[in-house]
Amino acid sequence: PMTAFDGGDLLPFLASGLLTLAAVVLRRFRPAIALALVWLATIAHMTFGLDAGLLQLGILAVLVGAAHYGSRTVLVLSGVSVPVGSAIAVLYLISVESWVWDVFGAGGPMLGAVPLIFIGGLIFLALAVPWLIGLLARAFRISRESRKRRAAAEREAQRSSELAHHER
C-alpha cells in the first residue's frame, strides 16, 4: 500500500484529501454533495492504492452531517453507506495488505474468520456510531422545531381568541 509518508506519490494523497476536506466543509449546508464527495474521495483513495489513514476520519463527520441535516433521501443513502462502506473497506484493506491487519494480529496471506469479523465489526461500528449520532441529533432538532411551531400556533390562537373576545 502507498502512503504519502513512505515515499508514495503525494499527488494522490492530496487529491483524496482535498475531496475529503471539501466534503467535511459542506457536510452541514450541502449534505448530499458532501456524501457524494466523500464517496469520490474514497474511490480516489482506493484507485491510488492508498492505505487507511487519518483522511478517513472525514467520512465520520460527513456521516453525522448527512444523518442530521440531509433530506430523507440523503439520510437513507448515508445509512446504506454504512454497511456498504464497511464491506468495501474490509475487502479493500485485504487487497492492499493494510497495516490494520497487522495491528490486530491478522496479517499474512490467510485471514482467519475471527479477525475478519472483528475488524469488519469495528469498521461497521466506526461508521454506524457517527451516523446514529447524527440521526439522534436530527430527531432532537425536529422535536425542538415542532415544539417551537406548536408554541407559536398556541400564541397566535390565544391572540385570535383575545381579539374575538374584545370585538364582542
C-alpha positions as CSV (number, residue, x, y, z in Angstrom):
1,P,0.0,0.0,0.0
2,M,1.1,3.5,-0.7
3,T,1.0,6.4,1.7
4,A,2.2,9.9,1.2
5,F,4.6,9.4,4.2
6,D,6.6,6.4,3.0
7,G,7.8,7.8,-0.4
8,G,4.5,7.3,-2.2
9,D,3.3,10.0,-4.6
10,L,1.9,13.0,-2.8
11,L,-0.5,13.9,-5.5
12,P,-2.9,11.0,-5.0
13,F,-2.9,11.7,-1.3
14,L,-3.6,15.4,-1.8
15,A,-6.4,14.7,-4.3
16,S,-8.2,12.3,-1.9
17,G,-7.5,14.7,1.0
18,L,-8.9,17.8,-0.8
19,L,-12.1,15.9,-1.8
20,T,-12.5,14.8,1.8
21,L,-11.9,18.3,3.1
22,A,-14.5,19.7,0.7
23,A,-16.9,17.1,1.9
24,V,-16.3,18.0,5.6
25,V,-16.7,21.7,4.8
26,L,-20.1,21.1,3.0
27,R,-21.5,18.5,5.4
28,R,-24.0,20.8,7.1
29,F,-25.2,23.0,4.3
30,R,-24.9,20.6,1.4
31,P,-25.0,17.1,2.9
32,A,-25.9,15.4,-0.4
33,I,-22.9,17.0,-2.1
34,A,-20.7,16.1,0.9
35,L,-21.8,12.5,0.8
36,A,-21.1,12.3,-2.9
37,L,-17.7,14.0,-2.4
38,V,-16.7,11.6,0.4
39,W,-17.6,8.6,-1.8
40,L,-15.5,10.2,-4.6
41,A,-12.6,10.7,-2.2
42,T,-12.9,7.1,-1.1
43,I,-12.9,5.9,-4.7
44,A,-9.9,8.1,-5.4
45,H,-8.2,6.8,-2.3
46,M,-8.7,3.2,-3.4
47,T,-7.9,3.8,-7.1
48,F,-4.5,5.2,-6.0
49,G,-3.9,2.3,-3.7
50,L,-3.6,4.4,-0.5
51,D,-3.7,2.6,2.8
52,A,-6.0,3.5,5.6
53,G,-5.1,6.7,7.4
54,L,-6.3,9.9,9.1
55,L,-8.1,11.1,5.9
56,Q,-10.9,8.6,6.6
57,L,-11.9,10.4,9.7
58,G,-13.6,13.0,7.5
59,I,-16.0,10.2,6.5
60,L,-17.3,10.2,10.1
61,A,-18.0,13.9,10.1
62,V,-19.9,13.6,6.8
63,L,-22.0,10.7,8.1
64,V,-23.0,12.8,11.1
65,G,-23.9,15.8,8.9
66,A,-25.8,13.6,6.3
67,A,-27.9,12.0,9.0
68,H,-28.5,15.3,10.9
69,Y,-29.1,17.8,8.1
70,G,-29.7,15.7,4.9
71,S,-33.1,15.2,3.2
72,R,-34.8,11.9,3.7
73,T,-33.1,10.6,0.6
74,V,-29.7,11.6,1.9
75,L,-30.5,10.1,5.3
76,V,-31.3,6.8,3.6
77,L,-28.3,6.9,1.3
78,S,-25.9,7.7,4.1
79,G,-27.4,4.9,6.2
80,V,-26.9,2.5,3.4
81,S,-23.4,3.8,3.0
82,V,-22.6,2.4,6.5
83,P,-22.8,-1.4,5.7
84,V,-21.8,-1.0,2.1
85,G,-18.8,1.2,3.0
86,S,-17.9,-1.3,5.8
87,A,-17.9,-4.3,3.4
88,I,-15.9,-2.3,0.8
89,A,-13.4,-1.2,3.4
90,V,-12.7,-4.7,4.6
91,L,-12.2,-6.1,1.1
92,Y,-10.0,-3.1,0.2
93,L,-7.9,-3.4,3.3
94,I,-7.3,-7.0,2.5
95,S,-6.4,-6.2,-1.1
96,V,-3.8,-3.7,-0.1
97,E,-2.5,-5.8,2.8
98,S,-3.1,-2.8,5.1
99,W,-1.3,-2.2,8.4
100,V,-4.7,-2.6,10.0
101,W,-4.4,-6.4,9.8
102,D,-1.0,-6.4,11.4
103,V,-2.2,-4.2,14.3
104,F,-4.9,-6.7,15.1
105,G,-2.6,-9.7,14.6
106,A,-4.4,-10.9,11.5
107,G,-1.6,-10.3,9.0
108,G,-0.4,-12.9,6.5
109,P,-1.9,-14.4,3.3
110,M,-4.7,-16.3,5.1
111,L,-7.0,-14.2,7.2
112,G,-8.9,-16.1,9.8
113,A,-12.7,-15.6,10.2
114,V,-12.4,-14.2,13.7
115,P,-10.0,-11.3,12.8
116,L,-12.0,-10.6,9.7
117,I,-15.3,-10.5,11.6
118,F,-13.7,-8.5,14.4
119,I,-12.2,-5.8,12.1
120,G,-15.2,-5.7,9.9
121,G,-17.4,-5.2,13.0
122,L,-15.1,-2.4,14.2
123,I,-15.2,-0.7,10.8
124,F,-19.0,-1.0,10.8
125,L,-19.3,0.5,14.3
126,A,-16.9,3.3,13.4
127,L,-19.2,4.3,10.6
128,A,-22.5,3.4,12.3
129,V,-22.0,5.3,15.6
130,P,-21.5,8.8,13.9
131,W,-24.4,8.1,11.6
132,L,-26.6,7.2,14.6
133,I,-25.4,10.3,16.5
134,G,-26.5,12.4,13.5
135,L,-29.8,10.6,13.4
136,L,-30.3,11.3,17.1
137,A,-29.4,15.0,16.6
138,R,-31.9,15.1,13.8
139,A,-34.7,13.7,16.0
140,F,-33.9,16.3,18.7
141,R,-33.8,19.1,16.1
142,I,-37.1,18.1,14.6
143,S,-38.7,17.8,18.0
144,R,-37.4,21.2,19.1
145,E,-38.7,22.8,15.8
146,S,-42.0,21.1,16.3
147,R,-42.3,22.5,19.9
148,K,-41.5,26.0,18.6
149,R,-44.1,25.8,15.9
150,R,-46.7,24.5,18.3
151,A,-45.9,27.3,20.8
152,A,-46.2,29.9,18.1
153,A,-49.5,28.4,16.9
154,E,-50.8,28.5,20.5
155,R,-49.7,32.1,21.0
156,E,-51.5,33.0,17.7
157,A,-54.6,31.1,18.8
158,Q,-54.5,33.0,22.1
159,R,-54.2,36.4,20.3
160,S,-57.1,35.5,18.0
161,S,-59.2,34.4,20.9
162,E,-58.5,37.7,22.7
163,L,-59.3,39.8,19.7
164,A,-62.5,37.9,19.1
165,H,-63.4,38.4,22.8
166,H,-62.7,42.2,22.6
167,E,-64.7,42.6,19.4
168,R,-67.9,41.4,21.1
